[in-house]
């Protein structure tokens, strides 16, 4: 495990010859040698891969079993200098019975043998003819391949602090798989040695099963299934090499490859450990742990670090699904949550009027669309929504026109109140030079708009709907007691990278005229429009000032959701945004993120109510409690130590 908690996993599908342990062991040794060269730490081979799975009644031949034991010893000796822990399937005689087993090899030794618990004996499977279940075998040892080796289903292996459990094929398909107990006993990696034949529709179901078990157990699940070389008498085995990390499965299978193949992936053990510690419903049960033997794979050798070029995909937009259909469904779910939350708030206080400040930008557009959706579902007249556009010194004709178009097309009550005169009087009252475009100049406008909305809400008997999003709250990119405040913030847990997609989703559901307006709003640069330009252009572009929101949302996700330290977030960002942002650019904005996130907590500590839509949220009443006096030095110091 490297400094960031990554280890390199490999699922290997070798070529086999039926009942030819010499050939099969040579394939295994070669694969392990290559894995060592590729800095792999842990790998899994298919079920019964030393003998091949489809030996049938040949498993009853003593010669075959003796040869398997002989080559197991050869595999151990041939791999003693390889820094790879690997599990191989083999038939094993113990206590006068045959067992379908997994042998765990590391540095020249077989450290443990785990028998299969559940033997399929239906349809095309007939394992009880050849093997006995090892389900109830615990605290046992056997002599095998010249060693005295722990034997049983009560074994967890410890590889440099990483705990590894094993189950075999059918064990995964039962109502209470061994992996569940192994995970509750502390196993972070589950290796599954399988021989699953190919049938119509089976592959997708299998991937779903692996993904769900990985998510349920909050574990790494590495699965390898028998492939090329197995008998085609009645069945076809095309091999599967799948690795799932907390429910996210990658790999290959059902590709009908005529030969060996593998899937390699760097997985994050540190993230897994943090998740388990964070979510109280995942419990490492001491009463279950006591039922397992922890067998150390420690030697005088140290695990090699994963090289800087990680074999992993890091999503640059963790809040935004890459699949269009999934994204559309996600948008629908979010809008449902937002509108339902607002519906309940309106119903609870007996309110039929809502005020929304409309700038012609993305956030206020989304807030208005959600408010309209809530009123429609409550069967309230849409003229109860008072949409107010409040042009100031820097409002462009594009945003103002879009604001008016949207208000009219949606059928809400439109209003326009210029803030220029009121702000000019305010400047005079406080002695502010109107030609000085400083924080006072900008914030006075934001606070005037909020004051107008609040007073109108009192006058109309309504509530002010907040428009600010989660990314702005994270950076404190909002005016305290200005746009930071509302009576219900429908966008409070929606990240900026998702806001545009939500508006586009509304556009896809709307008529042509509304859709055209919404899409133009999506194409408008993000801006607070508080500093005027010499022409009608948008002078302020938020991302030029505070940094790209896609970077900040990436930082926010991994800081809050995964609790990663700055160097790890920087490393992940380098992978995710390779070719788009330089290391220097990523580092610059990551420092900005930490400075602003810590210094702006006071704005979040008194943020208004709003619906939670995802696993990352900044509500001080629920997900994020931090004192406003917390300092960022320790986090920034780690970034200062990075040498580019």
N, C-alpha and C positions, 0 to 999 in steps of 0.2 A: 504494500500500500504506500503510495507516494505521499508527499506533504499535503496534498489536497484531498486525500482519501480515495484516489482512483486506483483500481486494480484492473488488469487486463484479463478478460475472460475469452475462452474459445470453446465453441461447440464443434466437435470434429465428427465427420461421417467418412470413415475410411472404406476402401474397397475390401471385401472379404471373400474368402473361398470357404465353402461349406465343409466343416470338419477338417480344416487345414490350419491348426494353430501356429505352425511355423511361418506360413505366409502371412497370417493375420497379425502375429506379433511383430513381424518385420515392418508392416504398415504402421502399427502403433508406435514403434520405436522411432521410425522416421518422422512421423507426425509430431511426436514430442520434441524431437531434436529441432525441428523447424519452429515449433512453438517457443522453445527456449531462445532461439535466434531472434524471434519476433517480440521478445520481452513479455510473453504471456505468463501469467502467474498461476492460473487455474483453468483446467479444461475437463471436458466430459466427453466420453465415447459412448457408442450405443450399447444397448442391452446385449449381453452374451457375445460381445465383439471378438473375444479371443477364439471362440469356437464357430461363430455365426449363430444366428437365432434359429434358423430353419433346419436344424439337424434332426429334429423329430426323434424317432426311436434310437438314433445314434447316441443320444444323451445317456442311454442305458449301457453303452459300451465302456467298459473299464479303461480300455486303451485310450479313448478320447479324453476321458477325465484325467488320466495320468499325464497325458501329453499337455493338457491345459495347465496343470500344476507345474510341469517342467518349464514351459515357456513363460509362465508368470514370474518364475525365478529369474529367467533370462531378461525379461523386461525390466525388472527391478535393477539388475546389475548394469544393464546397458544405459539406464537413465539416471545413474547415481550422481552424475555431474550436471544434470539439468535442473535449473531452478523453477520447476513446474510441478505443481500438485495436480494429479490427474486421476480420474475414476474410470475404470475399464470393466466391462461386463464379462462374467465368466461363470460356467457351471462349477460348483464346488461340492465335494463330498464332506459331510460333517455329521457326526453322531449316527453314522450308518445310513444317512439319507442324502438325497441330492437337493441342492438349493440353487436358485437363480440369483446370482450375487453381483454386487459391485465391489471391486477391489480398489482401495485408495492407495496410490503410489506417491512417494515423494523421496527424492534423494537416495535411491537405492534400497528402499524398504517398502513393504506393504504394511501400512499403519493400521488398517482395519478392514474388515469384510462385513458388508451390510447385505443381508438376504432380502429378497422381495417378500412383501407382506401379503399382497392380494394377488392370487393367481387366477387369471381369466380362464374360464372353462365353458365357453358358450360360443355359438357361431363358428367362426374359423379358428378359434383358439382352444387349445386342449392341453394347457400347461400342467394340470394336475396329474396327467399321465406320467410326466417325467420329474416333476419337482414337488417338494413340500413347502408349505408356507413357513416363513421365519418370523411371523408376526409376534409370537410370544417368547422369542429367544432373547434373553438379556444376560448380562454379566458373564458371558461365555468367552472362551478362548479355544482356538484350534491350532494344530500344527499343520502348516500349509507352506509349500514352496521353501522348506528349510527354515521357517520362522514360526515362533509362537505368536499368533495374531489375534487381537480382540475380534470377536464375532458376535453379531446381533443387531437388532434394530434400535438399540439404545445408545448409538454412537453419534457424537458430534465431533468434527475435526476442527482444530484451532490452528489456522495458518497465520502467524504473526498478528494475532488479535482479531482476525476475521474468522467467524465461525461458519462451518460448512456442514450442511446436512444432506442426506441422500435418500431419494425414493426411486422406485423402479417402475416405469411404464404404468401399469394398471393402478398402482398406488395413487396416482393423481386423479383417477376417474371415479373413485369411491366417494361416498358422502362425507367422510371425515378423513381426508388424506393425511398420511404421516407428516407431510410438510407443515401442516397447521400446528401440530404439537412441537415439531422441530423449531419452528419460528418462535413459538411461545417459550421455548427453552433457550432462546437466544441465537439460533442459527440465522445468519444474514444472507447466506447463499444456499440455495437448494439446487443440487444436481440431479437431473432425471435422465437415467439411461433407459432408452425405449426401443421398441421394435413395433412400429405402428404401420400397418399396411395402408395402401391408398384406396379410398372409396369415394364415390361422388359426395361432395359436400363435407367430407370429414376434415379436410385441412383447415378450413375456416373455423370450424367448431373447435378444433384442437388449439389454434392460435388464441381463440377467445378464452378457452379454458386456462391456458398458460397465463395469459394476461390477467385474468381475474384472480387466479391463485397468487400471482406475484403481487397484485394490488392488495388483496385481502391479507396476506401475510407480511406486507411491507418488506419484501425481500427481492433479491436477485434470483431469477429462476432460469437456469441454463438447461436446455433440453437438446438431447441428441438421439436421433432415431435411425435404425438400420436402413442401409441403402443398397448401392450397387454390389451385386454378388450374391445377395440372398436369393433363395429358390423362388422361381416363378411358377411352381407346380399348380398352385391354386391362388396365390396371392402375389401382389406386386408391391415391392418396397422401394420407394424412390428417395428415401432419406429426408430428414428434417434437422436443421441446425438453427435453433431459435434461442435467443437470450432476451428475457424480459426484465426490465428495471422498474420496479414499483408500478407495474401495470402496462408499461410501454414496451411492446414486443417488437424486436427486429430480427432479421435473419432470412433464411432461405428454406425452401421446401416445396415439394410438388412441382419442381422444375425439371424432373426427369433427366437428371445429369448422369451420364454414363461414366462414372468414375468417382473418385473421392472429392470431397469439398468440405469447407468449414465456414464458420461465421465467427468473426472476432469483434469484440466490443469492449471499450473501456467503460466500467461502471463505477458509480459513486457510492462507496460504502459510507463515507462521512455523511452524505445527505440522508441515507437510509437510517443511520444511527440517530441523527438529529430529528428526523421525522418520528421515529419510534419514541424518542424522549418527549417530543412535543405533544403528541396525541395520546391523551390519557386512556383512550379506549384500547390502545395496544398495550397489553400487559405481558411482561416476561414473568411467567408464573413459576415461582420458586418450587412449588409442589411438583410441577412438571419437570423443571430443570433437574431435580434430584433423581429423576428416573433415567437420566442420560449420563453416559461417560464422556468426559471431554478429553479427547486424545490430541495431544500436542504434536504438530508437525515441525516443531522447532529443531533446527540444526545449528551448526556453527556458521552456516551460510546465511546471508541476508537476501531478502527479496530485492530484485532489481527494481529500480523506479521506472514507472511508465515514462517513456520519452516525451519531450515537449510537444511532439506532433501526436495529439490524442486521436484515437480511433473512435470517434463519437460524433453524433450530430447534436449540435446545440441550437435550439430554436431561437432565432433572433427576436421573435415576437411571441414570448411565452403566453401572452394574454389572447393571442389571435390564432385560432386554428387555421392550418394551411389548406385543409380540404374545404372547397367552397360549400359543399352540402353541410358539413359540420359547422362551418362558420355561420351559415344561414340559420341553422337550428339554434346555435349559441345566441345569435342576435335575438331570435324570437323569445328564447328563455329569459334573456336579460330584460327585454322590454316588458314581458309579462310580470317579472319581479318588480321592476320599477313602477309600473302602472298600478299593480296590486297594492304595493306599499302606499302609494299616494291615495288610492281609493280608500284604504282603511283609515288613513289619517283624516281625510275629508269626512268620512262617515263618523269617526269617533268624536269629532268636534262639531258635527252638524253644520259643516261649512259647504256652501255651494258656489263659492267664488275663489278664483286663484289668479294671482298676478305674476306674470313672467316678464322680466326685462329681456328684450330682443335686440341683439346687436347685429344680426346678420352673419354671425359666426357659428361654428359647429356646436359648441356647448349649449348655447341658448336655444339653438334650433332643436337639439335633441330634447332639452327640457320641455319645450313647447309641444313637441310631438308626443311625448310621454303624457303630458297633462291632457292633451286632446284625447288620447287613448283612454285615460282614466275616466274622463267625463263621459265618453261614449259608453263605457262599460257600466257606469253608474246611471246611465240614461239621464244625465243632466244636460241642460241646454248649453251649447258651446259658447253662447254669448256671455256665459258666466266666467269665461277665461278672458281676462283683460291683459292683452299683450301690449307692452309699452316699449317703444323705441325712443331712446334718449340721446340724440346726436349731440356731439361735443365738438371741440376744436379740431379733432383729427378724424372724425367720421368720414369715410369715403362714400362716394355716391353708390359704389357697387354694393357695399354691405347695407347701406340704408335702403336702397331699392329692393334688395333681396328680402330684407326684414318686412317691408311693406307688402311685397308680393305674397310672402308666406302667410302673413296675418290675414290678408284678404282671401286667399285661396282656401285656408283652413276654416274660415267662417267664425273666427273668434272676434272679440271686441278689440279693435285696434286703437291705439293712442300714440301720439307723438308729443313729447315734451322736451324741448331743447334745454340743456343744462348750462349753456354758455353764460347767460346773464347771471344766473345764481352763483356760478363758480367765480365769475369776475367780481361780484360783490364780496364773495368770501375771500378772494385774494386780497381785495382792498382792506377788508376787516383785519386780516392777519398779517398784512404787510408783505405779501408774496409778490415778487416781480414776475409778471405774466410771461416775460421773455426768457425766464430761467426754467428750463425743462428738467426739473429735478424730481425727487420722490414726492415732494409736497405737491408739485404741479400735477403729477399723475394721480396720486391717491385722493386728492381733493375731488377729482372728477368721479372716481369710483365710489367715494363715500356719498357724493351728492346723488348719484343714481340710486344707491341703496336707500338713502333717506326718502327719496321720492316714492320708491316702491313701498316702503314700510308705511309711510303716511297715507298713501292711496289704499293700502290694504286696510288700514283703520277706517278710512272713509267709506270704503265699499263693503266692509265686513268680510274681507277675504284673508288669504294667507299668501305670503311671498314664496314662490318656488325657487329654490336655489339652482344655479346653472353650473357652478364650478365642478370640475372633475377630480378624480383621485390623484392624477399626476400633478396637477396644480397644487393640491393640498400637500403632497409629498415634498415639493420644492418650495412651498410657501409662496408660490407665484399668484398671490391674491392679496387684496388690500384688507388688512385687519379692520373689522367693523365696516367693511365695504362689501365687495362681492364675496368675501369670506362668510358673510352672514345671510341667513334666510330663515324661514320658518319650517321648511322641509327641503332637503337637498337631494333631488332624485338622481343626480349624477355622481354622488359623493364617493361611490366605490367603483366607478367606471374609469378605467385608464384611458389616457388620451389616444393611444394607438387603436383603441376599440371604438372610440366615439365616431370616427369617420365611417367605419363599417356599419355602425348602427343607423346612421343617417342614410347611408347607401341602401341599407335593408329597407328602411321606410320608403325610399325612392322606388325600389323595385315593386312595392306593394301599392303605389299611388298612381293616379292618373297622370297623363303626359305632362300637363302644365305644372303640377306640384313636383313631379319627378325632376323636370328640367330645372326648377328653382333649387331643389335640394342638391342636385348634382353640381350646380354652380357654386353653392355654398361650400360643398366638399372641396372644390378646386380653389377656393379663396385662401390665401396665406393666413396662417394662425397669427393673430395680432390683438393686443388689447386696445389698439387705436387710441392712445392717450397723448401721443406726440405728433403734432401736425407736420405735414410736408409742404414743399413749395408748390406742389400741384395736387392732383386728386388721387395720387398713388397712396398705397399703404406704406408709411414710413417705418413703422416698427414691425419687425418680424420676430416673434417670440423665440423661435429656435436659433436665431442669430445671437440672441441675448443670453438665453439660459441653456442652450444646447439642444441637440436633437431629442425629441420625445421618445423615439424608438430606443435610444440608448438609456434614457432615464427610466423608462418603463422596464427595460431589461434589468437595470441595476436594482430597481425597487422590488421586482419579483424575487430575485435571488437574495436580496438583503432580508426581506420580510418572510417570504414563504419558506426559504431554505436556510436562513440564518448563516449564510456563507460569509467568510471574512473577505476583506477588500482584495487581497491578492488573488483569491480564487475567482471572485467575480470578474476581475480584470482578465484572468486567463480564459475564462469561459467566453467573455465578450470578444476576445481576440479570435477565438474559434468561430463564434457565431457571426461576426461581422468581418471576417477575413476578406480582403479585397474591396471593402466598402469604406472602412475607417482605418486610419493608421493607428499604430499602438499609441503614439503621442496624443492623438485626438481622443481616443478612448480614455486614456489616463487623465487628460485634462478635464473632461466632463465628469468622470467618476469622482474626482476631487470636488468638483462643484456640487455634485449630488450629495456627498457626505456633509459638506459645509452647510448647505442649505437645509438638508433634512434635519440636522441636529438643531440648527439655530432657529428654525421656524416651527418647532413643536408647539409653542404657545398658541399658534393659530389653530392647530388641530385640537388642542385641549378643550376648546370651547366651540367646536364645530357643531352645527345643528344636526338634528336627526336626519336619517336617510337610509334607504334600504341597502342591505349587503347583497351583492350579486355574485361574488366569487370568493375564492379562498384567501385572497389578499385584500385587506381592508384597513383603514386607518382610524376607525371610530375609537375615541378614547373610552367609550363605554363597553366595548367588546373586544376588538382585536389588537389594538396597539395602545399600550399604556407606557408612557415614558415621561419622566420629569422634564419640564421645560428648561431646567438648569443643567441637563446632561451635556457633557463636552465631547467633541469629536476628535480630540488630539490623537488618541490611540489608533483610531481607524485611519486618519490622515497620515500618521507616522509610518504605518505599514506601506502606504502608497508612495510616500517619499523615499522609501528604501528600494523601490523598483528602479532598476537601471535599464534604460532602453538601448 
